[in-house]
Amino acid sequence: MSGHRPILTPAETALLASIEDGFAPEDSVGRPLQSMTDRELQVVDALLGRRLCQVSPGWGDAWWVRLTERGRLRIREIDPSDPVS
């Protein structure tokens, strides 16, 4: 099963896209966890389990959801024309 990628749900795809802010990984801040709906938090939990995003402390004593490198690669697979850094 090498190369097999589990299919992303529409909600997972939308959340990954909303986390991507267009900045290089070292400059990316993602989205504040506190701004997300209960449904988005459920999706974040699923994405965390798949190692597509991470939650980190950040500016303003808030927790931020950011893409992992694996998450960035999945975004590229969804839309190869999107120049994700």
N, CA, C and O atoms as a printed pandas DataFrame, in Angstrom:
     atom_number atom_name residue_name chain_id  residue_number  x_coord  y_coord  z_coord
0              1         N          MET        A               1    0.802   -1.191    0.000
1              2        CA          MET        A               1    0.000    0.000    0.000
2              3         C          MET        A               1    0.843    1.253    0.000
3              4         O          MET        A               1    0.369    2.308    0.421
4              5         N          SER        A               2    2.055    1.174   -0.450
5              6        CA          SER        A               2    2.880    2.379   -0.497
6              7         C          SER        A               2    2.282    3.379   -1.462
7              8         O          SER        A               2    1.755    3.015   -2.513
8              9         N          GLY        A               3    2.369    4.649   -1.088
9             10        CA          GLY        A               3    1.823    5.699   -1.918
10            11         C          GLY        A               3    0.342    5.930   -1.694
11            12         O          GLY        A               3   -0.211    6.902   -2.207
12            13         N          HIS        A               4   -0.322    5.049   -0.930
13            14        CA          HIS        A               4   -1.748    5.211   -0.667
14            15         C          HIS        A               4   -1.975    6.361    0.300
15            16         O          HIS        A               4   -1.379    6.407    1.376
16            17         N          ARG        A               5   -2.826    7.274   -0.085
17            18        CA          ARG        A               5   -3.180    8.422    0.757
18            19         C          ARG        A               5   -4.656    8.318    1.102
19            20         O          ARG        A               5   -5.490    8.240    0.199
20            21         N          PRO        A               6   -5.002    8.315    2.389
21            22        CA          PRO        A               6   -6.427    8.332    2.726
22            23         C          PRO        A               6   -7.090    9.567    2.131
23            24         O          PRO        A               6   -6.501   10.647    2.086
24            25         N          ILE        A               7   -8.299    9.391    1.686
25            26        CA          ILE        A               7   -9.042   10.487    1.071
26            27         C          ILE        A               7   -9.434   11.498    2.142
27            28         O          ILE        A               7   -9.867   11.130    3.234
28            29         N          LEU        A               8   -9.278   12.759    1.817
29            30        CA          LEU        A               8   -9.711   13.821    2.712
30            31         C          LEU        A               8  -11.187   14.093    2.495
31            32         O          LEU        A               8  -11.670   14.073    1.363
32            33         N          THR        A               9  -11.902   14.348    3.581
33            34        CA          THR        A               9  -13.307   14.741    3.465
34            35         C          THR        A               9  -13.356   16.191    2.988
35            36         O          THR        A               9  -12.358   16.905    3.081
36            37         N          PRO        A              10  -14.501   16.628    2.482
37            38        CA          PRO        A              10  -14.613   18.042    2.105
38            39         C          PRO        A              10  -14.323   18.980    3.286
39            40         O          PRO        A              10  -13.708   20.030    3.105
40            41         N          ALA        A              11  -14.763   18.604    4.486
41            42        CA          ALA        A              11  -14.501   19.448    5.666
42            43         C          ALA        A              11  -13.011   19.510    5.979
43            44         O          ALA        A              11  -12.503   20.566    6.355
44            45         N          GLU        A              12  -12.306   18.388    5.828
45            46        CA          GLU        A              12  -10.858   18.379    6.071
46            47         C          GLU        A              12  -10.129   19.219    5.036
47            48         O          GLU        A              12   -9.220   19.979    5.368
48            49         N          THR        A              13  -10.533   19.078    3.786
49            50        CA          THR        A              13   -9.913   19.861    2.713
50            51         C          THR        A              13  -10.123   21.355    2.956
51            52         O          THR        A              13   -9.189   22.147    2.824
52            53         N          ALA        A              14  -11.350   21.737    3.309
53            54        CA          ALA        A              14  -11.646   23.152    3.549
54            55         C          ALA        A              14  -10.847   23.691    4.725
55            56         O          ALA        A              14  -10.346   24.814    4.668
56            57         N          LEU        A              15  -10.722   22.906    5.790
57            58        CA          LEU        A              15   -9.989   23.384    6.952
58            59         C          LEU        A              15   -8.497   23.510    6.646
59            60         O          LEU        A              15   -7.866   24.491    7.039
60            61         N          LEU        A              16   -7.929   22.521    5.943
61            62        CA          LEU        A              16   -6.517   22.635    5.558
62            63         C          LEU        A              16   -6.296   23.907    4.748
63            64         O          LEU        A              16   -5.329   24.635    4.972
64            65         N          ALA        A              17   -7.196   24.169    3.807
65            66        CA          ALA        A              17   -7.055   25.368    2.970
66            67         C          ALA        A              17   -7.186   26.639    3.810
67            68         O          ALA        A              17   -6.518   27.635    3.532
68            69         N          SER        A              18   -8.041   26.611    4.834
69            70        CA          SER        A              18   -8.218   27.812    5.660
70            71         C          SER        A              18   -7.036   28.053    6.585
71            72         O          SER        A              18   -6.787   29.185    7.000
72            73         N          ILE        A              19   -6.311   26.997    6.908
73            74        CA          ILE        A              19   -5.124   27.133    7.760
74            75         C          ILE        A              19   -3.947   27.682    6.960
75            76         O          ILE        A              19   -3.129   28.431    7.493
76            77         N          GLU        A              20   -3.862   27.318    5.698
77            78        CA          GLU        A              20   -2.768   27.768    4.835
78            79         C          GLU        A              20   -2.863   29.272    4.640
79            80         O          GLU        A              20   -3.843   29.777    4.091
80            81         N          ASP        A              21   -1.847   29.978    5.092
81            82        CA          ASP        A              21   -1.871   31.441    4.995
82            83         C          ASP        A              21   -0.922   31.986    3.938
83            84         O          ASP        A              21   -0.787   33.201    3.794
84            85         N          GLY        A              22   -0.263   31.102    3.198
85            86        CA          GLY        A              22    0.581   31.541    2.102
86            87         C          GLY        A              22    2.008   31.894    2.478
87            88         O          GLY        A              22    2.824   32.197    1.607
88            89         N          PHE        A              23    2.318   31.857    3.768
89            90        CA          PHE        A              23    3.673   32.185    4.207
90            91         C          PHE        A              23    4.540   30.926    4.256
91            92         O          PHE        A              23    4.027   29.808    4.318
92            93         N          ALA        A              24    5.836   31.121    4.226
93            94        CA          ALA        A              24    6.775   30.009    4.385
94            95         C          ALA        A              24    6.533   29.347    5.740
95            96         O          ALA        A              24    6.065   30.007    6.668
96            97         N          PRO        A              25    6.844   28.060    5.872
97            98        CA          PRO        A              25    6.563   27.352    7.123
98            99         C          PRO        A              25    7.063   28.063    8.383
99           100         O          PRO        A              25    6.369   28.081    9.400
100          101         N          GLU        A              26    8.239   28.636    8.321
101          102        CA          GLU        A              26    8.789   29.286    9.515
102          103         C          GLU        A              26    8.076   30.597    9.863
103          104         O          GLU        A              26    8.195   31.084   10.987
104          105         N          ASP        A              27    7.340   31.167    8.912
105          106        CA          ASP        A              27    6.618   32.420    9.137
106          107         C          ASP        A              27    5.102   32.238    9.256
107          108         O          ASP        A              27    4.386   33.172    9.615
108          109         N          SER        A              28    4.629   31.055    8.958
109          110        CA          SER        A              28    3.196   30.794    8.962
110          111         C          SER        A              28    2.647   30.777   10.380
111          112         O          SER        A              28    3.247   30.185   11.277
112          113         N          VAL        A              29    1.503   31.430   10.580
113          114        CA          VAL        A              29    0.868   31.411   11.899
114          115         C          VAL        A              29   -0.386   30.547   11.916
115          116         O          VAL        A              29   -0.819   30.130   12.991
116          117         N          GLY        A              30   -0.974   30.268   10.776
117          118        CA          GLY        A              30   -2.167   29.443   10.729
118          119         C          GLY        A              30   -3.390   30.186   11.211
119          120         O          GLY        A              30   -3.606   31.347   10.864
120          121         N          ARG        A              31   -4.202   29.495   12.025
121          122        CA          ARG        A              31   -5.445   30.088   12.551
122          123         C          ARG        A              31   -5.509   29.876   14.049
123          124         O          ARG        A              31   -5.058   28.848   14.554
124          125         N          PRO        A              32   -6.070   30.850   14.770
125          126        CA          PRO        A              32   -6.217   30.662   16.214
126          127         C          PRO        A              32   -7.282   29.600   16.518
127          128         O          PRO        A              32   -8.383   29.635   15.968
128          129         N          LEU        A              33   -6.945   28.688   17.376
129          130        CA          LEU        A              33   -7.849   27.607   17.758
130          131         C          LEU        A              33   -9.154   28.165   18.330
131          132         O          LEU        A              33  -10.232   27.622   18.090
132          133         N          GLN        A              34   -9.039   29.241   19.077
133          134        CA          GLN        A              34  -10.207   29.826   19.743
134          135         C          GLN        A              34  -11.231   30.394   18.764
135          136         O          GLN        A              34  -12.383   30.609   19.139
136          137         N          SER        A              35  -10.831   30.643   17.514
137          138        CA          SER        A              35  -11.751   31.217   16.530
138          139         C          SER        A              35  -12.564   30.151   15.796
139          140         O          SER        A              35  -13.425   30.480   14.980
140          141         N          MET        A              36  -12.296   28.885   16.081
141          142        CA          MET        A              36  -12.924   27.803   15.328
142          143         C          MET        A              36  -14.227   27.342   15.963
143          144         O          MET        A              36  -14.409   27.393   17.180
144          145         N          THR        A              37  -15.125   26.889   15.094
145          146        CA          THR        A              37  -16.402   26.342   15.552
146          147         C          THR        A              37  -16.188   24.956   16.143
147          148         O          THR        A              37  -15.119   24.364   15.987
148          149         N          ASP        A              38  -17.200   24.447   16.818
149          150        CA          ASP        A              38  -17.113   23.092   17.368
150          151         C          ASP        A              38  -16.852   22.073   16.265
151          152         O          ASP        A              38  -16.065   21.146   16.455
152          153         N          ARG        A              39  -17.494   22.231   15.134
153          154        CA          ARG        A              39  -17.286   21.306   14.007
154          155         C          ARG        A              39  -15.856   21.393   13.489
155          156         O          ARG        A              39  -15.236   20.370   13.200
156          157         N          GLU        A              40  -15.330   22.605   13.371
157          158        CA          GLU        A              40  -13.945   22.761   12.921
158          159         C          GLU        A              40  -12.984   22.115   13.917
159          160         O          GLU        A              40  -11.977   21.531   13.516
160          161         N          LEU        A              41  -13.286   22.215   15.204
161          162        CA          LEU        A              41  -12.425   21.592   16.211
162          163         C          LEU        A              41  -12.427   20.068   16.075
163          164         O          LEU        A              41  -11.403   19.424   16.303
164          165         N          GLN        A              42  -13.563   19.496   15.708
165          166        CA          GLN        A              42  -13.627   18.051   15.453
166          167         C          GLN        A              42  -12.748   17.684   14.261
167          168         O          GLN        A              42  -12.058   16.665   14.274
168          169         N          VAL        A              43  -12.782   18.524   13.238
169          170        CA          VAL        A              43  -11.957   18.275   12.049
170          171         C          VAL        A              43  -10.480   18.432   12.403
171          172         O          VAL        A              43   -9.653   17.637   11.957
172          173         N          VAL        A              44  -10.140   19.443   13.196
173          174        CA          VAL        A              44   -8.753   19.611   13.642
174          175         C          VAL        A              44   -8.284   18.348   14.356
175          176         O          VAL        A              44   -7.162   17.894   14.134
176          177         N          ASP        A              45   -9.124   17.781   15.204
177          178        CA          ASP        A              45   -8.761   16.562   15.920
178          179         C          ASP        A              45   -8.425   15.435   14.943
179          180         O          ASP        A              45   -7.445   14.713   15.129
180          181         N          ALA        A              46   -9.244   15.292   13.903
181          182        CA          ALA        A              46   -8.973   14.261   12.899
182          183         C          ALA        A              46   -7.668   14.538   12.152
183          184         O          ALA        A              46   -6.890   13.621   11.892
184          185         N          LEU        A              47   -7.432   15.808   11.810
185          186        CA          LEU        A              47   -6.204   16.170   11.084
186          187         C          LEU        A              47   -4.963   16.006   11.956
187          188         O          LEU        A              47   -3.897   15.642   11.459
188          189         N          LEU        A              48   -5.098   16.274   13.257
189          190        CA          LEU        A              48   -3.977   16.058   14.176
190          191         C          LEU        A              48   -3.588   14.580   14.183
191          192         O          LEU        A              48   -2.407   14.235   14.154
192          193         N          GLY        A              49   -4.601   13.717   14.221
193          194        CA          GLY        A              49   -4.343   12.278   14.213
194          195         C          GLY        A              49   -3.658   11.799   12.949
195          196         O          GLY        A              49   -2.957   10.787   12.954
196          197         N          ARG        A              50   -3.863   12.530   11.869
197          198        CA          ARG        A              50   -3.237   12.178   10.586
198          199         C          ARG        A              50   -1.947   12.960   10.360
199          200         O          ARG        A              50   -1.319   12.857    9.306
200          201         N          ARG        A              51   -1.562   13.744   11.367
201          202        CA          ARG        A              51   -0.330   14.546   11.342
202          203         C          ARG        A              51   -0.305   15.548   10.183
203          204         O          ARG        A              51    0.749   15.816    9.607
204          205         N          LEU        A              52   -1.477   16.097    9.850
205          206        CA          LEU        A              52   -1.563   17.095    8.790
206          207         C          LEU        A              52   -1.531   18.514    9.345
207          208         O          LEU        A              52   -1.309   19.472    8.603
208          209         N          CYS        A              53   -1.752   18.647   10.652
209          210        CA          CYS        A              53   -1.648   19.947   11.297
210          211         C          CYS        A              53   -1.129   19.746   12.708
211          212         O          CYS        A              53   -1.039   18.624   13.206
212          213         N          GLN        A              54   -0.791   20.857   13.335
213          214        CA          GLN        A              54   -0.311   20.834   14.719
214          215         C          GLN        A              54   -0.898   22.032   15.442
215          216         O          GLN        A              54   -1.289   23.018   14.818
216          217         N          VAL        A              55   -0.955   21.937   16.760
217          218        CA          VAL        A              55   -1.433   23.041   17.582
218          219         C          VAL        A              55   -0.252   23.532   18.401
219          220         O          VAL        A              55    0.428   22.747   19.063
220          221         N          SER        A              56   -0.012   24.849   18.351
221          222        CA          SER        A              56    1.145   25.438   19.021
222          223         C          SER        A              56    0.729   26.690   19.780
223          224         O          SER        A              56   -0.181   27.403   19.355
224          225         N          PRO        A              57    1.396   26.963   20.911
225          226        CA          PRO        A              57    1.142   28.240   21.582
226          227         C          PRO        A              57    1.737   29.359   20.738
227          228         O          PRO        A              57    2.731   29.169   20.036
228          229         N          GLY        A              58    1.111   30.527   20.819
229          230        CA          GLY        A              58    1.626   31.617   20.004
230          231         C          GLY        A              58    1.228   32.975   20.533
231          232         O          GLY        A              58    0.961   33.149   21.722
232          233         N          TRP        A              59    1.195   33.920   19.640
233          234        CA          TRP        A              59    0.938   35.312   19.940
234          235         C          TRP        A              59   -0.363   35.477   20.712
235          236         O          TRP        A              59   -1.348   34.789   20.444
236          237         N          GLY        A              60   -0.357   36.388   21.662
237          238        CA          GLY        A              60   -1.564   36.723   22.407
238          239         C          GLY        A              60   -2.043   35.625   23.337
239          240         O          GLY        A              60   -3.236   35.547   23.628
240          241         N          ASP        A              61   -1.143   34.776   23.809
241          242        CA          ASP        A              61   -1.502   33.649   24.676
242          243         C          ASP        A              61   -2.561   32.751   24.052
243          244         O          ASP        A              61   -3.314   32.084   24.762
244          245         N          ALA        A              62   -2.619   32.734   22.727
245          246        CA          ALA        A              62   -3.576   31.898   22.010
246          247         C          ALA        A              62   -2.886   30.629   21.522
247          248         O          ALA        A              62   -1.662   30.570   21.402
248          249         N          TRP        A              63   -3.693   29.631   21.247
249          250        CA          TRP        A              63   -3.207   28.405   20.614
250          251         C          TRP        A              63   -3.547   28.491   19.136
251          252         O          TRP        A              63   -4.653   28.883   18.765
252          253         N          TRP        A              64   -2.588   28.123   18.295
253          254        CA          TRP        A              64   -2.717   28.271   16.848
254          255         C          TRP        A              64   -2.643   26.913   16.166
255          256         O          TRP        A              64   -1.852   26.052   16.550
256          257         N          VAL        A              65   -3.475   26.737   15.152
257          258        CA          VAL        A              65   -3.451   25.528   14.329
258          259         C          VAL        A              65   -2.644   25.856   13.081
259          260         O          VAL        A              65   -2.961   26.786   12.341
260          261         N          ARG        A              66   -1.594   25.070   12.867
261          262        CA          ARG        A              66   -0.703   25.292   11.723
262          263         C          ARG        A              66   -0.563   24.002   10.932
263          264         O          ARG        A              66   -0.698   22.906   11.476
264          265         N          LEU        A              67   -0.292   24.145    9.654
265          266        CA          LEU        A              67   -0.022   22.969    8.826
266          267         C          LEU        A              67    1.334   22.381    9.174
267          268         O          LEU        A              67    2.277   23.110    9.480
268          269         N          THR        A              68    1.425   21.072    9.124
269          270        CA          THR        A              68    2.722   20.407    9.176
270          271         C          THR        A              68    3.248   20.326    7.743
271          272         O          THR        A              68    2.534   20.663    6.798
272          273         N          GLU        A              69    4.466   19.888    7.585
273          274        CA          GLU        A              69    4.994   19.699    6.226
274          275         C          GLU        A              69    4.120   18.702    5.474
275          276         O          GLU        A              69    3.850   18.871    4.285
276          277         N          ARG        A              70    3.689   17.682    6.163
277          278        CA          ARG        A              70    2.804   16.686    5.553
278          279         C          ARG        A              70    1.492   17.345    5.090
279          280         O          ARG        A              70    0.981   17.025    4.017
280          281         N          GLY        A              71    0.954   18.258    5.900
281          282        CA          GLY        A              71   -0.257   18.982    5.524
282          283         C          GLY        A              71   -0.033   19.860    4.310
283          284         O          GLY        A              71   -0.892   19.956    3.434
284          285         N          ARG        A              72    1.124   20.502    4.260
285          286        CA          ARG        A              72    1.454   21.335    3.097
286          287         C          ARG        A              72    1.540   20.492    1.823
287          288         O          ARG        A              72    1.104   20.915    0.752
288          289         N          LEU        A              73    2.103   19.311    1.956
289          290        CA          LEU        A              73    2.188   18.422    0.797
290          291         C          LEU        A              73    0.800   17.996    0.333
291          292         O          LEU        A              73    0.555   17.886   -0.869
292          293         N          ARG        A              74   -0.109   17.756    1.272
293          294        CA          ARG        A              74   -1.466   17.367    0.890
294          295         C          ARG        A              74   -2.177   18.503    0.166
295          296         O          ARG        A              74   -2.918   18.260   -0.787
296          297         N          ILE        A              75   -1.962   19.738    0.605
297          298        CA          ILE        A              75   -2.545   20.892   -0.083
298          299         C          ILE        A              75   -2.043   20.926   -1.530
299          300         O          ILE        A              75   -2.818   21.183   -2.452
300          301         N          ARG        A              76   -0.763   20.670   -1.724
301          302        CA          ARG        A              76   -0.203   20.659   -3.093
302          303         C          ARG        A              76   -0.838   19.567   -3.935
303          304         O          ARG        A              76   -1.068   19.755   -5.129
304          305         N          GLU        A              77   -1.125   18.418   -3.315
305          306        CA          GLU        A              77   -1.763   17.321   -4.052
306          307         C          GLU        A              77   -3.174   17.699   -4.490
307          308         O          GLU        A              77   -3.625   17.306   -5.565
308          309         N          ILE        A              78   -3.866   18.466   -3.648
309          310        CA          ILE        A              78   -5.234   18.878   -3.953
310          311         C          ILE        A              78   -5.239   19.884   -5.089
311          312         O          ILE        A              78   -6.056   19.793   -6.005
312          313         N          ASP        A              79   -4.320   20.848   -5.026
313          314        CA          ASP        A              79   -4.237   21.893   -6.056
314          315         C          ASP        A              79   -2.769   22.141   -6.393
315          316         O          ASP        A              79   -2.135   23.023   -5.815
316          317         N          PRO        A              80   -2.227   21.349   -7.341
317          318        CA          PRO        A              80   -0.807   21.483   -7.683
318          319         C          PRO        A              80   -0.421   22.864   -8.191
319          320         O          PRO        A              80    0.759   23.215   -8.155
320          321         N          SER        A              81   -1.375   23.658   -8.662
321          322        CA          SER        A              81   -1.038   24.993   -9.156
322          323         C          SER        A              81   -0.864   25.990   -8.016
323          324         O          SER        A              81   -0.385   27.103   -8.235
324          325         N          ASP        A              82   -1.252   25.600   -6.790
325          326        CA          ASP        A              82   -1.130   26.483   -5.639
326          327         C          ASP        A              82    0.309   26.453   -5.148
327          328         O          ASP        A              82    0.762   25.407   -4.682
328          329         N          PRO        A              83    1.041   27.546   -5.231
329          330        CA          PRO        A              83    2.468   27.552   -4.853
330          331         C          PRO        A              83    2.659   27.646   -3.341
331          332         O          PRO        A              83    3.142   28.660   -2.837
332          333         N          VAL        A              84    2.286   26.606   -2.627
333          334        CA          VAL        A              84    2.485   26.583   -1.174
334          335         C          VAL        A              84    3.962   26.481   -0.891
335          336         O          VAL        A              84    4.643   25.618   -1.445
336          337         N          SER        A              85    4.470   27.353   -0.034
337          338        CA          SER        A              85    5.899   27.356    0.278
338          339         C          SER        A              85    6.277   26.169    1.110
339          340         O          SER        A              85    7.445   26.012    1.465
